Amino acid sequence: MKTLARSFAFVLALACSLSLAAEDDFSDVNALGRWVTYYYLNPEPHRVADAIHAASSHGFMKNGQKA
């Protein structure tokens, strides 16, 4: 029974990771902007760290220049 539960947990984790990988990344400034703008309609707290990293790499975290 434990083996069955572990197998189920593994398959569930794999499915979740694949769905997260299917989401668009924030390589485009417009994609990042759309995600931030419409966050309230579809909150995705698991992507906040990626959004902050993308904003930083696009230059949005440099002394408020683009803020």
MDAnalysis code that builds the backbone (N, CA, C; Angstrom):
import MDAnalysis as mda
import numpy as np

u = mda.Universe.empty(201, n_residues=67, atom_resindex=np.repeat(np.arange(67), 3), trajectory=True)
u.add_TopologyAttr("name", ["N", "CA", "C"] * 67)
u.add_TopologyAttr("resid", np.arange(1, 68))
u.add_TopologyAttr("resname", ["MET", "LYS", "THR", "LEU", "ALA", "ARG", "SER", "PHE", "ALA", "PHE", "VAL", "LEU", "ALA", "LEU", "ALA", "CYS", "SER", "LEU", "SER", "LEU", "ALA", "ALA", "GLU", "ASP", "ASP", "PHE", "SER", "ASP", "VAL", "ASN", "ALA", "LEU", "GLY", "ARG", "TRP", "VAL", "THR", "TYR", "TYR", "TYR", "LEU", "ASN", "PRO", "GLU", "PRO", "HIS", "ARG", "VAL", "ALA", "ASP", "ALA", "ILE", "HIS", "ALA", "ALA", "SER", "SER", "HIS", "GLY", "PHE", "MET", "LYS", "ASN", "GLY", "GLN", "LYS", "ALA"])
u.atoms.positions = np.array([
    [0.818, -1.194, 0.000],
    [0.000, 0.000, 0.000],
    [0.866, 1.264, 0.000],
    [1.980, 1.230, 0.734],
    [2.872, 2.391, 0.752],
    [3.489, 2.619, -0.620],
    [3.788, 1.530, -1.306],
    [4.368, 1.644, -2.633],
    [3.387, 2.302, -3.593],
    [2.126, 1.940, -3.483],
    [1.095, 2.522, -4.329],
    [0.955, 4.017, -4.040],
    [0.977, 4.404, -2.779],
    [0.864, 5.810, -2.405],
    [2.071, 6.602, -2.897],
    [3.257, 6.015, -2.772],
    [4.460, 6.691, -3.266],
    [4.430, 6.847, -4.783],
    [3.968, 5.820, -5.462],
    [3.870, 5.884, -6.922],
    [2.888, 6.971, -7.346],
    [1.756, 7.030, -6.646],
    [0.765, 8.056, -6.957],
    [1.337, 9.446, -6.716],
    [2.035, 9.629, -5.612],
    [2.634, 10.927, -5.298],
    [3.667, 11.311, -6.347],
    [4.453, 10.350, -6.810],
    [5.455, 10.610, -7.833],
    [4.803, 11.037, -9.145],
    [3.771, 10.324, -9.556],
    [3.078, 10.650, -10.804],
    [2.426, 12.029, -10.697],
    [1.847, 12.332, -9.558],
    [1.230, 13.635, -9.354],
    [2.276, 14.756, -9.417],
    [3.405, 14.557, -8.765],
    [4.477, 15.550, -8.793],
    [5.007, 15.731, -10.216],
    [5.150, 14.661, -10.947],
    [5.618, 14.737, -12.330],
    [4.632, 15.505, -13.201],
    [3.357, 15.244, -13.034],
    [2.336, 15.945, -13.817],
    [2.338, 17.433, -13.496],
    [2.481, 17.772, -12.241],
    [2.521, 19.183, -11.850],
    [3.747, 19.874, -12.423],
    [4.883, 19.219, -12.387],
    [6.097, 19.840, -12.913],
    [6.009, 20.023, -14.425],
    [5.374, 19.106, -15.112],
    [5.213, 19.256, -16.559],
    [4.275, 20.398, -16.887],
    [3.229, 20.572, -16.098],
    [2.314, 21.681, -16.371],
    [2.985, 23.012, -16.089],
    [3.833, 23.074, -15.074],
    [4.561, 24.307, -14.791],
    [5.567, 24.607, -15.890],
    [6.177, 23.573, -16.424],
    [7.154, 23.772, -17.494],
    [6.478, 24.246, -18.773],
    [5.195, 23.915, -18.935],
    [4.480, 24.314, -20.138],
    [4.119, 25.792, -20.129],
    [4.114, 26.418, -18.958],
    [3.788, 27.833, -18.883],
    [4.878, 28.654, -19.570],
    [4.457, 29.767, -20.142],
    [5.444, 30.612, -20.808],
    [6.391, 31.218, -19.790],
    [7.614, 31.398, -20.215],
    [8.582, 32.031, -19.326],
    [8.492, 33.540, -19.519],
    [9.255, 34.251, -18.791],
    [9.217, 35.696, -18.840],
    [10.378, 36.243, -19.663],
    [10.725, 35.573, -20.743],
    [11.842, 36.016, -21.572],
    [11.499, 37.295, -22.331],
    [10.238, 37.576, -22.480],
    [9.764, 38.758, -23.187],
    [9.214, 39.757, -22.166],
    [9.591, 41.018, -22.289],
    [9.125, 42.051, -21.365],
    [7.601, 42.161, -21.421],
    [7.023, 41.992, -22.601],
    [5.570, 42.079, -22.738],
    [4.867, 40.938, -22.005],
    [5.435, 39.747, -22.052],
    [4.849, 38.614, -21.341],
    [4.886, 38.859, -19.835],
    [5.984, 39.404, -19.359],
    [6.099, 39.739, -17.939],
    [5.070, 40.798, -17.568],
    [4.925, 41.803, -18.388],
    [3.954, 42.866, -18.126],
    [2.524, 42.358, -18.095],
    [2.187, 41.479, -19.047],
    [0.835, 40.897, -19.056],
    [0.587, 40.079, -17.801],
    [1.584, 39.292, -17.393],
    [1.423, 38.458, -16.209],
    [1.202, 39.324, -14.973],
    [1.976, 40.381, -14.841],
    [1.827, 41.270, -13.680],
    [0.484, 41.991, -13.729],
    [0.109, 42.480, -14.900],
    [-1.133, 43.233, -15.047],
    [-2.358, 42.398, -14.686],
    [-2.386, 41.159, -15.129],
    [-3.567, 40.322, -14.934],
    [-3.392, 39.288, -13.823],
    [-2.424, 39.502, -12.963],
    [-2.173, 38.562, -11.859],
    [-3.416, 38.381, -10.995],
    [-4.158, 39.456, -10.778],
    [-5.315, 39.373, -9.894],
    [-6.405, 38.457, -10.453],
    [-6.451, 38.274, -11.766],
    [-7.442, 37.391, -12.362],
    [-7.076, 35.914, -12.229],
    [-5.785, 35.638, -12.257],
    [-5.307, 34.258, -12.185],
    [-4.035, 34.219, -11.345],
    [-4.160, 34.343, -10.018],
    [-2.966, 34.368, -9.174],
    [-2.145, 33.082, -9.306],
    [-0.858, 33.252, -9.486],
    [0.076, 32.133, -9.579],
    [1.266, 32.416, -8.671],
    [1.076, 32.265, -7.365],
    [2.157, 32.615, -6.436],
    [3.423, 31.792, -6.645],
    [3.304, 30.616, -7.222],
    [4.492, 29.797, -7.465],
    [5.405, 30.402, -8.537],
    [4.920, 31.398, -9.286],
    [5.718, 32.013, -10.343],
    [6.295, 33.375, -9.963],
    [6.000, 33.852, -8.748],
    [6.451, 35.184, -8.337],
    [7.976, 35.287, -8.354],
    [8.655, 34.290, -7.839],
    [10.123, 34.325, -7.819],
    [10.685, 34.406, -9.238],
    [10.101, 33.653, -10.167],
    [10.549, 33.715, -11.562],
    [10.286, 35.098, -12.164],
    [9.148, 35.697, -11.810],
    [8.826, 37.029, -12.318],
    [9.808, 38.072, -11.787],
    [10.157, 37.964, -10.515],
    [11.119, 38.901, -9.936],
    [12.481, 38.733, -10.588],
    [12.882, 37.496, -10.807],
    [14.161, 37.239, -11.475],
    [14.149, 37.804, -12.896],
    [13.044, 37.606, -13.607],
    [12.948, 38.126, -14.972],
    [12.963, 39.646, -14.976],
    [12.254, 40.255, -14.028],
    [12.244, 41.719, -13.948],
    [13.644, 42.237, -13.691],
    [14.373, 41.557, -12.853],
    [15.746, 41.952, -12.567],
    [16.626, 41.806, -13.807],
    [16.471, 40.709, -14.517],
    [17.298, 40.491, -15.705],
    [16.936, 41.447, -16.843],
    [15.704, 41.961, -16.847],
    [15.294, 42.942, -17.857],
    [15.647, 44.362, -17.439],
    [16.225, 44.515, -16.260],
    [16.689, 45.820, -15.818],
    [15.710, 46.623, -14.989],
    [14.639, 45.997, -14.522],
    [13.638, 46.726, -13.757],
    [14.018, 46.941, -12.300],
    [15.105, 46.381, -11.843],
    [15.476, 46.487, -10.437],
    [16.701, 47.386, -10.221],
    [17.075, 48.165, -11.215],
    [18.257, 49.015, -11.119],
    [17.878, 50.413, -10.672],
    [17.937, 50.659, -9.393],
    [17.707, 51.982, -8.820],
    [16.409, 52.634, -9.277],
    [15.396, 51.838, -9.591],
    [14.096, 52.378, -9.970],
    [14.074, 53.089, -11.313],
    [15.038, 52.841, -12.163],
    [15.112, 53.546, -13.447],
    [13.890, 53.274, -14.325],
    [13.434, 52.028, -14.361],
    [12.296, 51.691, -15.215],
    [11.011, 51.553, -14.420],
    [11.088, 51.718, -13.133],
    [9.893, 51.550, -12.302],
    [8.890, 52.609, -12.657],
])
